[in-house]
């Protein structure tokens, strides 16, 4: 037993593997937090993108009506999808939903009110974490003189 005592003492004072053990405990938590911050950043980017898509689609619709053209709701939806999946925003088409409908109550006399709703499901960057998909949507009215 006396021969083992110095080796036990030397082993108790050895700290070379302490960093590896600490990383094994703290590393996964730090990595998950980093991916969570990335996911939140993607959500913020996507929300700003769908707000801009809705604004550009409303602008397109108003200009079309000013030029004497009257695009129907499916043409407006197609334009919104083209804007969203185009070069400026690069949203994925499979997570994008666009709906245009005439408002139930027309609030401005002499104008036609339509409601544009853009929804987007943000792709998960950590499918192994079993997070539910984040879905965001934005609605805005479009007023055109009919």
ABEGO torsion letter per residue (X at the ends): XAAAAAAAAAAAABAAAAAAAAAAAAAAAAAAAAAAAAAAAAAAAAAAAAAAAAAAAAAAAAAAAAAGBBBBAAAAAAAAAAAAABAAAGBBAAABBBBBBBBABBABBGBBBBBBBBBBBBBBABAAAGBBBBBBBBBBBBBBBX
